Amino acid sequence: MRVLITGATGFIGRALVPRLQRDGHAIVAWVRSESRARSLLGADVDLVPASRGYAVLVDAIGSVDAVVNLAGEALIGRRWTPERRRVLAESRVGVTTDLVRAIAAATPRPRVLVSGSAVGWYGDRGDEPLTETSKPGGDFLAHLCRDWENAARAADVSGVRVVLLRTGVVLGRNGGALAQMLPPFKLGAGGPIGNGRQYLPWIHLHDLVSAVAVMIADERYRGPVNGVAPEEATSRTFAAALGRALHRPAILPTPAFALRALFGEAATVLLASQRVAPAVLTGQGFTFAFPTLDAALADIVGGGSIAIGPRTPAGPQTGGAAGSGGAAGTAARYELRTTTVVDAPLAETFAFFSRAENLGLITPATMQFTLTGAAQPITEGARMEYRVRVGPATIRWRSRIAVWEPGRRFVDVQEVGPYRVWWHEHAFRADGARTVMEDRVLYAPPLGALGRVANRVFVAPALTRIFQYRGDVIRLRFGAA
């Protein structure tokens, strides 16, 4: 299928793109910034800039089989002033209305629209069991979700199958709710929110995008679908599970009055209780990869095997040509190693990782990766220039391909960037129909004599997060082997 996505550069959208590509779907993204989207989404996504107007959107929709609508400003982080309420409504109801109007005008029309919503549709319901057939709530967020869903339902009259995806708290690496929770929990200062008794419906990001992939293809899905995991959790049991995953205490509550003082009515997103079950997903036989909270958090917090330590002598590999370590072998202080088994043939895997345009897709969004200038074909001697955010600063990085052995390996070395030394070997070998990827990085951090402290406190943890995120994208794009 050919699938158009709104909100493709967001937390869920960036995971959905490689997940749908794994199923062979071609992706079209309706985006606000073409340059930012190209940096984030990789080479194999067709971009439709919103600035080109309504007629271009109609033409794009006429070329697709399915539409996934994930657009929407963040609900939490600011007080719900009248102006903020207008922005929240416009980014959801307004965008969805425009999208459905374009669907009605398109020829031919897509077969299905999967449109985002939220469990906020149910309002604050205490310990009342809730399924897709339950009545809506009556607060601002519930009314917003009702208007949002009604705007999407209007596509019914155009003969389009409409699925309304009511998501809970989406758990994943480098974004979403956990990005806000992890810092205090890692310090041992985390705990339940409010009285801890409110139900907190959740779902692993990979399960959510897999569910969307199923909804696109399976005509049995129609109307509201709760995008939540089957295991129930309260704020207290969620905090305890996150504490276990991090091996930290999780007993310090965040008082409800403090959240209301900080966020006003927006605090209801954190304090409302919704005991939501995925009745439609389980009824249709959907298989959750992470049905329990402990499994989901273990995968996100501890997932990915990245080994970093002092550089190990490797005989002749640490001297000689740059392609076998060269100066990096003698000047590097540390070595990173990781092995990934990819559920795809060698030729397909090597082709994906040897395209400079795909670097942004496998880099955490928080690093704000941006290619500068035209991307060159990767071959020996080619240079790639880009900007990345490291801590509070945006820095320039230039890499050179020191070795290029198609189908086997390539090596990039830093010419300009934050490290004193950076040498990265990407090695590939076939394992039947699968591919084994081995990454070896020799590096020396900045700050001279303070480099050991910098590596322990900042550099090694940051590299671990980057390569773990990279592993997540590989799983989504090619499947876990």
C-alpha positions as CSV (number, residue, x, y, z in Angstrom):
1,M,0.0,0.0,0.0
2,R,0.8,3.7,-0.3
3,V,0.2,5.4,3.1
4,L,0.0,9.1,3.9
5,I,0.9,10.1,7.4
6,T,0.4,13.4,9.2
7,G,2.5,14.0,12.3
8,A,5.2,11.7,10.8
9,T,8.1,13.6,12.5
10,G,6.5,13.2,16.0
11,F,7.3,10.6,18.6
12,I,4.8,8.0,17.3
13,G,5.2,9.0,13.6
14,R,9.0,8.4,13.5
15,A,8.4,4.8,14.7
16,L,5.5,4.2,12.4
17,V,7.4,5.1,9.3
18,P,10.0,2.3,9.5
19,R,7.4,-0.1,10.9
20,L,5.2,0.3,7.8
21,Q,8.2,0.2,5.5
22,R,9.0,-3.2,7.0
23,D,5.6,-4.4,5.6
24,G,6.5,-3.1,2.2
25,H,4.3,0.0,2.3
26,A,5.4,3.2,0.5
27,I,5.2,6.3,2.8
28,V,4.0,9.8,2.0
29,A,4.3,12.4,4.8
30,W,2.4,15.7,5.0
31,V,4.9,18.0,6.7
32,R,5.4,21.6,7.8
33,S,9.1,21.7,7.2
34,E,10.4,19.7,4.2
35,S,14.1,20.0,5.2
36,R,13.5,18.9,8.8
37,A,11.3,16.0,7.7
38,R,14.0,14.8,5.2
39,S,16.6,14.8,7.9
40,L,14.4,12.9,10.3
41,L,12.6,10.4,8.1
42,G,15.2,9.1,5.7
43,A,15.6,8.8,2.0
44,D,12.6,6.6,1.1
45,V,9.7,8.9,2.2
46,D,7.8,11.2,-0.3
47,L,7.3,14.6,1.3
48,V,4.2,16.8,0.8
49,P,4.9,20.3,2.3
50,A,1.8,21.8,3.9
51,S,2.9,25.2,2.5
52,R,2.1,24.0,-1.0
53,G,-1.6,24.3,-0.2
54,Y,-4.8,22.3,-0.3
55,A,-4.8,21.3,-4.0
56,V,-1.4,19.5,-3.6
57,L,-2.7,17.7,-0.5
58,V,-5.8,16.5,-2.5
59,D,-3.5,15.2,-5.2
60,A,-1.3,13.4,-2.7
61,I,-4.3,11.8,-1.0
62,G,-5.6,10.7,-4.5
63,S,-2.4,8.7,-4.8
64,V,-2.6,6.7,-1.5
65,D,-4.5,3.7,-0.2
66,A,-4.5,4.7,3.4
67,V,-4.2,7.8,5.7
68,V,-2.9,7.8,9.2
69,N,-3.6,11.1,11.1
70,L,-1.2,11.6,14.1
71,A,-1.2,15.4,14.1
72,G,-1.6,17.3,17.4
73,E,0.1,19.6,19.7
74,A,1.3,18.3,23.1
75,L,-1.4,18.3,25.8
76,I,0.9,18.7,28.8
77,G,3.7,21.2,29.4
78,R,1.6,24.5,29.3
79,R,-1.4,25.8,31.1
80,W,-4.7,25.6,29.1
81,T,-5.3,29.2,28.6
82,P,-8.0,30.2,26.1
83,E,-5.3,30.7,23.4
84,R,-3.7,27.3,24.3
85,R,-7.1,25.6,24.0
86,R,-7.5,27.1,20.6
87,V,-4.1,25.8,19.5
88,L,-4.9,22.3,20.8
89,A,-8.3,22.3,19.0
90,E,-6.9,23.6,15.7
91,S,-4.0,21.1,15.7
92,R,-6.4,18.2,16.2
93,V,-10.0,19.1,15.1
94,G,-8.9,21.7,12.5
95,V,-6.2,19.5,10.9
96,T,-8.5,16.5,10.8
97,T,-11.3,18.5,9.3
98,D,-9.0,19.8,6.5
99,L,-7.7,16.2,5.9
100,V,-11.2,14.8,5.7
101,R,-12.3,17.5,3.3
102,A,-9.3,16.7,1.1
103,I,-10.2,13.0,1.2
104,A,-13.7,13.8,0.0
105,A,-12.2,15.8,-2.9
106,A,-9.6,13.2,-3.9
107,T,-10.0,10.9,-6.9
108,P,-9.6,8.0,-6.2
109,R,-10.1,8.1,-2.4
110,P,-8.1,6.1,0.1
111,R,-9.7,2.9,1.6
112,V,-9.0,3.7,5.2
113,L,-8.4,6.6,7.6
114,V,-6.7,5.7,11.0
115,S,-7.1,8.9,13.0
116,G,-5.5,9.6,16.4
117,S,-7.5,10.2,19.6
118,A,-6.8,9.6,23.2
119,V,-8.2,7.8,26.3
120,G,-9.0,11.3,27.6
121,W,-12.2,10.7,25.6
122,Y,-13.5,8.8,28.7
123,G,-12.8,11.6,31.2
124,D,-11.9,10.9,34.9
125,R,-13.8,7.7,35.7
126,G,-12.1,6.3,38.8
127,D,-12.0,2.5,38.9
128,E,-14.9,2.0,36.4
129,P,-13.9,-0.5,33.7
130,L,-13.9,1.1,30.3
131,T,-14.1,-0.3,26.8
132,E,-14.7,1.2,23.4
133,T,-18.5,1.1,24.0
134,S,-18.3,3.2,27.2
135,K,-19.8,6.7,27.3
136,P,-17.6,9.7,27.0
137,G,-16.5,12.0,29.8
138,G,-17.5,15.7,30.3
139,D,-14.3,17.6,30.9
140,F,-12.4,19.8,28.4
141,L,-10.2,16.9,27.2
142,A,-13.1,14.6,26.7
143,H,-14.9,17.2,24.6
144,L,-11.8,17.8,22.6
145,C,-11.5,14.1,21.8
146,R,-15.2,13.9,20.9
147,D,-14.8,16.8,18.4
148,W,-11.6,15.3,17.1
149,E,-13.3,11.9,16.5
150,N,-16.4,13.5,15.0
151,A,-14.2,15.3,12.5
152,A,-12.6,12.0,11.5
153,R,-16.0,10.2,11.3
154,A,-17.1,12.6,8.6
155,A,-14.9,10.5,6.2
156,D,-17.5,7.8,6.5
157,V,-19.8,9.6,4.0
158,S,-16.9,9.4,1.4
159,G,-16.9,5.6,1.7
160,V,-13.7,5.5,3.7
161,R,-13.3,3.0,6.6
162,V,-12.6,5.1,9.7
163,V,-10.6,3.8,12.7
164,L,-10.4,6.0,15.8
165,L,-7.2,5.2,17.8
166,R,-7.6,6.1,21.5
167,T,-4.1,5.9,22.8
168,G,-3.0,5.8,26.4
169,V,0.5,6.7,27.7
170,V,2.9,5.6,25.0
171,L,6.2,4.2,26.3
172,G,9.3,4.3,24.2
173,R,12.9,5.4,24.2
174,N,14.0,9.1,23.6
175,G,10.6,10.6,23.8
176,G,7.0,10.5,25.1
177,A,6.1,10.3,28.7
178,L,9.2,8.4,29.8
179,A,11.5,11.3,28.6
180,Q,9.9,13.4,31.4
181,M,9.8,10.7,34.0
182,L,13.3,9.2,33.8
183,P,15.5,12.0,35.1
184,P,14.0,12.1,38.6
185,F,13.5,8.3,38.7
186,K,17.2,7.8,37.8
187,L,18.1,10.0,40.8
188,G,15.9,8.0,43.1
189,A,13.5,10.9,43.4
190,G,10.6,9.4,41.5
191,G,7.3,8.1,42.7
192,P,3.6,8.0,42.1
193,I,1.6,11.1,40.9
194,G,-1.1,12.4,43.3
195,N,-2.6,9.7,45.5
196,G,-1.2,7.0,43.2
197,R,-4.6,5.3,42.9
198,Q,-5.6,6.6,39.5
199,Y,-5.4,4.1,36.6
200,L,-2.8,4.9,34.0
201,P,-3.5,3.1,30.7
202,W,-0.2,2.5,28.8
203,I,1.3,0.8,25.7
204,H,4.7,0.1,24.3
205,L,5.5,2.2,21.3
206,H,6.4,-0.8,19.2
207,D,3.0,-2.5,20.0
208,L,1.2,0.7,19.1
209,V,2.7,1.1,15.7
210,S,2.3,-2.6,15.0
211,A,-1.4,-2.2,15.9
212,V,-1.7,0.7,13.4
213,A,-0.1,-1.5,10.7
214,V,-2.7,-4.2,11.4
215,M,-5.6,-1.6,11.3
216,I,-4.6,-0.3,7.9
217,A,-4.7,-3.8,6.4
218,D,-7.5,-5.5,8.3
219,E,-11.0,-4.4,7.3
220,R,-12.4,-5.8,10.6
221,Y,-11.2,-2.7,12.4
222,R,-13.7,0.2,12.3
223,G,-14.6,2.8,14.8
224,P,-13.0,3.3,18.2
225,V,-10.0,1.2,19.2
226,N,-8.3,1.6,22.5
227,G,-4.5,1.7,22.0
228,V,-3.5,0.4,25.4
229,A,-1.8,-2.8,26.7
230,P,-3.9,-5.5,28.4
231,E,-2.2,-5.2,31.9
232,E,-3.7,-2.6,34.1
233,A,-1.5,-0.2,36.1
234,T,-2.2,2.6,38.6
235,S,0.2,5.5,39.1
236,R,1.6,3.7,42.1
237,T,2.2,0.3,40.4
238,F,3.6,2.1,37.4
239,A,6.1,4.0,39.6
240,A,7.1,0.8,41.4
241,A,7.7,-1.0,38.0
242,L,9.8,1.9,36.7
243,G,11.8,1.8,39.9
244,R,12.4,-1.9,39.5
245,A,13.6,-1.4,36.0
246,L,16.1,1.2,37.0
247,H,17.0,-0.4,40.4
248,R,16.0,2.8,42.2
249,P,13.6,3.6,44.9
250,A,10.3,5.0,43.7
251,I,8.4,6.2,46.8
252,L,8.5,10.1,46.6
253,P,5.0,11.2,45.4
254,T,4.4,14.3,43.3
255,P,1.5,16.1,45.1
256,A,-1.6,16.8,43.1
257,F,-1.7,20.4,44.4
258,A,1.8,21.0,43.0
259,L,0.8,19.8,39.5
260,R,-2.4,21.9,39.6
261,A,-0.4,24.9,40.7
262,L,2.1,24.4,37.8
263,F,-0.2,23.3,35.0
264,G,-3.7,24.3,36.0
265,E,-6.5,22.3,34.4
266,A,-3.9,20.6,32.1
267,A,-2.8,18.6,35.2
268,T,-6.0,16.5,34.6
269,V,-3.9,14.6,31.9
270,L,-1.7,13.3,34.8
271,L,-4.3,13.0,37.5
272,A,-7.4,11.6,35.8
273,S,-8.1,7.9,36.2
274,Q,-9.1,5.8,33.2
275,R,-9.3,2.0,33.7
276,V,-9.3,1.3,29.9
277,A,-9.1,-2.2,28.4
278,P,-8.1,-3.0,24.7
279,A,-11.3,-4.9,24.1
280,V,-11.2,-4.5,20.3
281,L,-7.6,-5.4,19.9
282,T,-7.8,-8.5,22.1
283,G,-11.1,-9.5,20.5
284,Q,-9.6,-9.4,17.1
285,G,-6.6,-11.5,18.2
286,F,-3.9,-8.9,18.2
287,T,-0.7,-10.2,19.7
288,F,1.1,-7.8,22.1
289,A,4.9,-8.1,22.1
290,F,4.9,-6.3,25.5
291,P,1.7,-7.2,27.3
292,T,3.2,-6.5,30.8
293,L,4.6,-3.3,32.2
294,D,7.7,-5.0,33.5
295,A,8.5,-6.4,30.1
296,A,7.9,-3.1,28.4
297,L,10.1,-1.1,30.8
298,A,12.8,-3.7,30.8
299,D,13.0,-3.4,27.0
300,I,13.0,0.4,27.0
301,V,15.2,1.1,30.0
302,G,17.6,-1.8,29.6
303,G,17.2,-2.8,26.0
304,G,20.1,-3.1,23.6
305,S,23.5,-4.7,24.4
306,I,26.1,-1.9,24.0
307,A,29.6,-2.7,25.4
308,I,31.8,0.3,26.1
309,G,35.2,0.1,27.9
310,P,38.9,1.0,27.6
311,R,40.3,0.3,24.2
312,T,41.5,-3.2,23.9
313,P,44.7,-4.0,22.0
314,A,43.9,-5.7,18.7
315,G,47.4,-6.5,17.4
316,P,48.0,-5.3,13.9
317,Q,44.5,-3.8,13.6
318,T,45.4,-0.9,15.8
319,G,48.2,0.3,13.5
320,G,48.6,0.8,9.8
321,A,45.9,2.1,7.5
322,A,43.0,4.2,8.6
323,G,40.6,1.5,7.5
324,S,41.9,-0.9,10.1
325,G,42.2,1.5,13.0
326,G,45.1,3.6,11.9
327,A,45.8,6.6,14.1
328,A,42.5,5.9,15.9
329,G,43.9,2.6,17.2
330,T,46.7,4.3,19.0
331,A,45.0,7.6,20.0
332,A,41.6,6.2,21.0
333,R,41.0,5.7,24.7
334,Y,37.7,3.8,24.5
335,E,36.0,1.2,22.4
336,L,32.3,0.6,21.7
337,R,31.0,-2.7,20.3
338,T,27.6,-3.9,19.5
339,T,26.1,-6.7,17.4
340,T,22.7,-6.7,15.8
341,V,21.0,-9.5,14.0
342,V,18.7,-8.1,11.3
343,D,15.8,-10.1,9.9
344,A,16.6,-9.1,6.3
345,P,19.0,-10.2,3.6
346,L,22.5,-8.7,3.4
347,A,22.0,-6.7,0.2
348,E,18.9,-4.9,1.6
349,T,20.5,-4.2,5.0
350,F,23.7,-2.9,3.5
351,A,21.8,-0.7,1.1
352,F,19.8,0.9,3.9
353,F,22.8,1.7,6.1
354,S,25.0,3.0,3.3
355,R,22.7,5.9,2.4
356,A,23.6,9.1,4.2
357,E,20.0,10.3,4.0
358,N,19.0,7.5,6.5
359,L,21.3,8.7,9.2
360,G,18.6,11.0,10.7
361,L,16.1,8.2,10.9
362,I,18.4,6.2,13.1
363,T,19.4,9.2,15.3
364,P,17.3,10.3,18.3
365,A,15.2,13.3,17.6
366,T,16.6,15.1,20.6
367,M,19.9,15.4,18.7
368,Q,18.2,17.4,16.0
369,F,20.3,15.8,13.2
370,T,20.4,17.9,10.1
371,L,22.4,17.1,6.9
372,T,24.0,20.3,5.5
373,G,24.3,20.4,1.8
374,A,23.4,17.7,-0.7
375,A,23.9,14.1,0.5
376,Q,26.8,12.4,-1.5
377,P,26.7,8.8,-2.5
378,I,28.7,6.9,0.1
379,T,31.9,5.6,-1.4
380,E,35.6,5.8,-0.4
381,G,36.7,9.4,0.2
382,A,33.1,10.8,0.3
383,R,32.5,13.4,3.0
384,M,29.3,14.0,4.9
385,E,28.6,17.2,6.8
386,Y,25.8,17.6,9.3
387,R,24.8,19.4,12.5
388,V,23.8,17.7,15.7
389,R,22.8,18.9,19.2
390,V,25.1,17.7,22.0
391,G,23.8,18.8,25.3
392,P,22.9,22.5,25.1
393,A,25.0,23.2,22.0
394,T,24.5,22.5,18.2
395,I,27.8,21.5,16.7
396,R,29.1,20.9,13.2
397,W,30.3,17.4,12.3
398,R,32.1,16.3,9.2
399,S,32.9,12.6,8.5
400,R,34.9,11.0,5.7
401,I,34.5,7.5,4.4
402,A,37.9,6.0,4.9
403,V,37.0,2.4,3.8
404,W,34.3,1.3,1.4
405,E,33.8,-2.4,0.8
406,P,30.3,-2.9,-0.6
407,G,28.4,-5.7,1.0
408,R,31.0,-6.2,3.7
409,R,31.9,-3.1,5.6
410,F,32.6,0.6,5.6
411,V,34.4,3.0,8.0
412,D,33.7,6.6,8.7
413,V,36.2,8.8,10.6
414,Q,35.6,12.2,12.1
415,E,37.3,15.2,10.5
416,V,35.4,17.9,12.3
417,G,33.4,17.3,15.4
418,P,33.2,16.9,19.2
419,Y,35.6,14.0,19.6
420,R,39.4,14.1,19.6
421,V,39.2,10.8,17.8
422,W,36.2,9.0,16.2
423,W,36.6,5.9,14.0
424,H,33.5,3.8,13.3
425,E,33.5,0.5,11.5
426,H,30.2,-0.9,10.2
427,A,30.7,-4.6,9.3
428,F,28.1,-6.9,7.7
429,R,27.9,-10.6,7.1
430,A,25.1,-12.9,5.8
431,D,23.6,-15.5,8.2
432,G,21.2,-17.3,5.9
433,A,18.4,-15.0,5.1
434,R,19.4,-12.7,7.9
435,T,22.3,-10.2,8.4
436,V,24.7,-9.8,11.3
437,M,25.8,-6.2,11.8
438,E,28.8,-5.5,14.0
439,D,29.7,-1.9,15.0
440,R,33.1,-1.1,16.4
441,V,33.8,2.5,17.5
442,L,37.2,3.7,18.6
443,Y,37.0,7.1,20.2
444,A,38.6,9.6,22.5
445,P,36.4,12.2,24.2
446,P,37.2,15.9,24.4
447,L,38.4,17.8,27.5
448,G,41.9,16.3,27.6
449,A,42.8,15.1,31.1
450,L,39.1,15.5,32.1
451,G,38.2,13.0,29.3
452,R,37.8,10.1,31.7
453,V,35.3,11.9,33.8
454,A,33.5,13.2,30.7
455,N,33.3,9.7,29.3
456,R,31.9,8.2,32.5
457,V,29.4,11.0,33.2
458,F,28.3,12.1,29.8
459,V,29.9,10.5,26.7
460,A,29.4,6.7,27.3
461,P,25.8,7.1,28.5
462,A,25.0,9.3,25.5
463,L,26.5,6.8,23.1
464,T,24.6,4.0,24.8
465,R,21.3,5.8,24.3
466,I,22.2,6.6,20.6
467,F,23.0,3.0,19.7
468,Q,20.1,1.7,21.7
469,Y,17.8,4.0,19.7
470,R,19.5,2.9,16.5
471,G,18.7,-0.7,17.5
472,D,15.0,0.2,18.1
473,V,14.7,1.6,14.5
474,I,16.4,-1.5,13.1
475,R,13.8,-3.7,14.9
476,L,11.0,-1.6,13.5
477,R,12.4,-1.4,10.0
478,F,13.5,-5.0,9.6
479,G,12.0,-7.0,12.4
480,A,13.6,-8.6,15.4
481,A,15.7,-11.7,14.5
